[in-house]
């Protein structure tokens, strides 16, 4: 097996130009969300998949043009099923930003590969595609099957993409999932915070701004409600010791890449008041105001607990109502799980130094896999200017991630 692993490593290195070209083909097709139209990018991804001998491909389209793909590659022998998961949609292209390169051009310059969605996550998909292709050439050395789920709708929380496939397509589930979503090859992510988006409304009574005694200001009512929502950041909870220990241990490497303070953010409830609207004129008492907030939850607390607090705290506020727009629970695969250990070991082998093993601040489609009991690891490319002008990734990281995906899949499927 060591000989096969060495050959696979060499083949990834030899496929450098192919890996770049695959990423460029994916970047060249716009797939912004909104509107979650992935029909054209799915056609390109399908063409790339068909280059893998013996692969079976099915298109999944729960709504018109919201298209995902599921591809199956069998070894011909019974064994475990490994999933490579990725999302085809991206942030909006935003051509009006000050791009210095064409946003869909896939420009390669100074070891950097540019384009909208190259980090989130068309480069990661290219890595998984190469891994599957190389493993197809050596299918006599592993058992079971490899499945690629290339999903729509991730930027809209995935209910019509990975979520739909997990609920309706049995072969989309498996024994383990590798996701190449944005991150860093130096950080093995084993879980992510949950989220709850809330909308809060306040009603008032009209009056002229000079006669405030005759009206009720909806914005004042909303302000009081928003203060209580911010109080969610102080709700006590107890995280599992294994998660807290992993976050602390990872901080030295992880914060250098993801920003100082990441460790604290991973271990507390955060509230971002994202939008506020209300009123029509400075000299009129507003009769309506509305705000929306993004609440992120660490492992150890649930959306039910936070919702109960909001019911309790906001109910006494006259004229105020609230509702949850979206809810996902925090989730994690135990950091000592076989998949996480294998990924960390391979990453150390490829990079020459041990990676951090940590939670993820942002969300990913991996939440859907964990929801259905599928162990999941996220390891992808470091993002530069993600969502902004001149988004890019480092080509040497493309190669590193492709090596890690290939070897982890091989090790997992060849294990006795």
Buried (B, 14 or more C-beta within 10 A) or exposed (E): EEEBBEBBBEBBEEBBEBBBBBBBBBBBBBBBBEEBBBBBBBEBBBEBBEEBEEBEBBEBBBEEEBBBBBBBBBBEEEBBBBBBBBBBBBBBBBEEBEBEBBBBBBBBEEEBBBBBBBBBBBBBBBBBBBBBBBBBEBBEBBBBBBBBBBBBBBBBBBEBBBBBBBBEBEBBBBBBBBBBBBBBBBBBBBBBBBBBBBBBBBBBEEBEBEEEEEBBBBBBBBBBBBEBBBBBEEEEBEBEEBBBEBBEBBBEBBBBBBEEEBBEBBBBBBBEBEEBEBBEEEEEBBBBBBBBBBBBBBBBBBBEBBBEBBEEBBEEBEBBBBEBEBBBBBBBBBBEBBBBBBBBBBBBBBBEEBBBBBBBBBBBBBBBBBBBEBBBBBBBBBBBBBBBBBBBBBBEBBBBBBBBBBBBBBBBBBEE
